[in-house]
Amino acid sequence: MSTLSLNMLQVGQSARVEAVAARPDLQRRLLDLGLIPGTAVTCTAKSPAGDPAAYLIRGAVIALRSRDAAGVRLEGEP
């Protein structure tokens, strides 16, 4: 079983956060944005180059770089 991370979501796909495993300063920021276990996240858009991407998190749209979104593990498989 492979791990699905936030940066792997395609536009229109949704998943739930399983864990945030980023460097400590970024982990705190992501948790403050509402990316806590159990939270539903939807990829709403990606830039033409694919980075950054916009995610709907608890009613707010947040843009994250791919390398930062890679630290958010999602429930399920790709």
C-alpha positions, 0 to 999 in steps of 0.5 A: 500500500502506498501513501497518498499525500496532499500534493497528489490530489488532482483538481476536484478530488477530495480526501481526509487528512490522516497526519501532518508529517512536515518539518516543525515550523511548517507543521505548526502552520499547516495545523493552524490552517486547519489541516488536522486529522479527520479534516476533509480537503478538496483540491480546487485548482492548480497553477498552469505549471502545477505548483502551487495548488489551491485546496478547500480546507474548512471553508477557506481556499489555501494555496500550498506549494507541492513540497509543503503539501507533500508533508500532509498524509491523507487517508486511503490510497492513490 
